[in-house]
Amino acid sequence: MTTFEDISYEVDAATAIITINRPHLYNAFRGQTVEELIKAFRLAWADRSVQAVILTGAGEKAFCTGGDVKQRAETGDYGPTESGMFEIGYLHKLIRDIPKPVIAAVNGVAIGGGHVLHVLCDLSIAAENATFGQAGPKVGSFDAGFGSAYLARVVGEKRAREIWYLCRQYDAATAERWGLVNAVVPADKLLDEAKAWAAEIAEKSPTAIRFLKQSFNADTDHQAGLSNMAMSALDLFTASPEGQEGAAAFAEKRKPEFNRHVLSH
């Protein structure tokens, strides 16, 4: 039996429920969290009884706020892992490749890398108190792969550029209007609603659903190449003085001074 520290995993009828369980850190993920999420999605993939997956966060405040910036400021990385790698790019690909619909139940803040996770899910249902946005350029980070290229397919180029360039936060009603989420429900009804959608999926042909998901993904699978290149670039950038300034400023609760560290324009 697989045991987890940073997440929880359960199967309810034909639905696997994966919960990021770091509410004291607004469900920010470290390297270990990502590894555990990968293991959970692989469990759901292998389980023939599972027809859909729900991804959510513990507590009432946050779905996920992305990478643990405090960890990055302290150690220069996202902490130790079994593989020795920070495999967020592989997690992104796994959410797309698992041949079962993944439903994001967004129970609060979905910011930065957490926002990317919900965007990559097949469907998103939001609590009324949920908020959405990107934060990378504010903390010395970016996602030039699925997090930007695929986002543009979801909301359009102008909206995607606004989300990334301005790093604003948007409420659930705006997210629904823009097509970022499929539905908005009261917070106390969120998980029940996600389970109801999953139950509807479970009534359908698993093979038909698998082919449909693969067909939808085929149009944007080339973005995986961009994602690989972006992750390599991000590794270099976060080690640069400019990238380190973002994490340090966040940890020190001050305004970053990026222009002092820019090598060239």
N, C-alpha and C positions, 0 to 999 in steps of 0.2 A: 504494500500500500504506500503510495507516494505521500509524503508529508511536506507541508509548506509552512513557511514563516511569514512571508510578505503578502501572500494571497490566500484565498480559500477557493475550494473547488467542490461542487456538489452536482449531482444529477437528480433532477426532479422530473419524473415521467420521461418524456423524450427530449428534455432540455438540459444542457450543461450550463451551470451558472458559475462564471469566473468573476471573483470579486477582488479587486486590489485592496489589500487590508493594511493600509498605513495611514489611518485617518488623522493621527497626530501630526503628520507631515503633509496633509492635504492630498494623500495618496500619490505623492511624488514617487517616481521609481528610481531605484538604484540598479546596478548590474544584476544583483541577485533577484530582484523583482522581475526583471525582464526574463531571466532564465526560468523562473518559476512560471511565468505566463506562457512561455514557449512549451514547457512540459505539460501545462494544463490544456493548451490548445491541441497538442498532440494526443493527449488522452481522449479528448472529445472527438478527434478525427478517427481514432482507432475504435471507439465504442460504437458498435452498430446500432445500439438502442437510441443513440443521440441523433436527433434530426435538426437541431438548431442550437446555437450558443448565445447566451446573454453575457455581455461584458459590462460590469458596473463597478462602483467604488463603495467602500465602507463609509458609514456615517452619513450625515445630512449636508455636509458643506462642500464636498468635492468629489467629482468623478475621477479626475486625475489632473495634476498640475505639471506633468511632464517630468523631465529629469531632475534629480535631487541636486539643485544648484549649490546648496550648502555643502553637500558631500564633495562636489567638484571643486569648490573653493578650498576645502580643507586638504584634499589629497591629490587634486589635479585630474581625477578621474571619477568614475561612478562606483568605485569600490570593487573588492575582489569578487571573482566569479569562478565557478568550477572549470569553465573552459579557458579562462584567462582573457576572454574577449567580452566587449560590451555589444550584445547582439540585437540592438534595437532594429536594425535594418532587416534582420531575419524575421523578427516578430512581425514587422509590417507585412512582409511577404507571406508569412504564415496565415495572417488574418485574411488575406486575399485568396490564398491557395486552398485553405481547408474547404472541402466540397460541401459545406453546410452553411446556411446563412448565419451571419453573426449580427446580433442586435445589440447596439450600445444603449444601455439604460442610463442616461446622463442625469445623475442625482444631485449635481451641484456644479461647481466650477470645472470647466473643461478648457484648460489653458495650455499653450505651448505644445509639448509633446503629447499631453493628454488630449488636446484638441485634435491632433493628427490621428490618434488612435480611434476616436469616434468617427472622424471623416472616413477612415478606411473601412469601417464596419459597413455591412450591406444596408442596414437600416439603423436609424437613430430615433429613440423616443426620449423626450426631455421632460424633466420635472419643471413646473412653472418657475421655480427659483434658480434654474440652471443658467449659467453664463458661459459665453464662448469667446475665444480669441487666441491670438498668437502673442508670444512674448520674446521670441528669440533675439531680435535686434536690440531689445532693451537689456538683455543679460549676456550679450556676446555669444549668440548661437543662431542657427538657422536650420531649415530643412529645405534644401533645394531639390529634393526628390519628390516622393509621393505627397509630402506635406504641403508642397506648393503647386506642383504640376497637376496632381489629381484634384486638389482643392479647386483649381481653376475650372476643371470639368464639372464640378459640382455646382459652383455658384457663379461661374463666369469670370473672365479675366479681370474686369474692373473691380469686382467685389473682392476677389482673391488678393489683388495687389493692395487694396485698402486694408484688408485684414492684416497683411504682413508688414506693410510700410508704416502704418499708424499704431499698430499694437493696441487697438481699442478693445474693450469688452462689450459684447452684445447680449441682450437678454433673449430668453427663449422664444418670445413672440417674433422678434426680428429674425432669429435663426430659422424659424419655421417659414417665415415669409420669403426668405432668401433660398429656401430649399436645402439648408444645412441639416434640418431634422425633418422627420416624417410626421411627428405628432407631438403635442405638448399636453401633459396631464398634471393633475394635482400631485404633489410630491408623495403623499401617502398612497397613491394609486399606481406609482411608477412601475414597481416590480411586477405587480399583478397584470398591468397592461402589457409589459414586455413578455410575460409568460403566456398571456392570451394570444399575442401575435405568434409566438413560438409554437403554441399548440395548433394554430391554424396551419402553419407551415408543416407540422408533423402529419397533418391529414393528407398532404400532397405526395406525389411520387418522388421519392428521394433521388432517383436517377434523373428525372426531368429537372428537378431543382439543381442538381449538380451540373448538368449541361448548361442550364440557364446562367448559373453563376460564372462558369467558365467562359460563356459567350460574352457576358457583360464585361468580364475582365480582359478579354482578348484585345479590345480596342485600346486599352491603356497599359498593357503588359510591357510595352517598350519603356515605360517610365521606370521600370525596375533598374534599367541601365543607368538612368539619371540618378536614381536613389543610391546605387553603389558608388558612383562618382561623388555624389554629395556627401556621403558618409566619410569617404576618404578625405575630402576637402575639409570637412568639419573636424576631423582628427587633427589636421594641421592647424586649423584656425584656433581651436580651443587651447592649443599649446602656445599660441602667439601672445605677445603682450596685450594686444587689443582684446582677444578672446578672454584672457585671464582677468582683464580689467572689469569685464561685465560680471563675471562670477564673484570677484572680490567686492565690487560695489553692492551687489545684491546681499552678500553675507554681512557687509558692514552697514547696510541700510542707508546708503548714500547715493547720490546721483552719479552715474558713471561719467568718466571723462575720456571718451573713446578717441577724440581727435588728437590727444596727446600721444597716442600709440599707433596711429594709422601710418603704415609704411609708404603707401602710395594711393593715388586716386585713379 
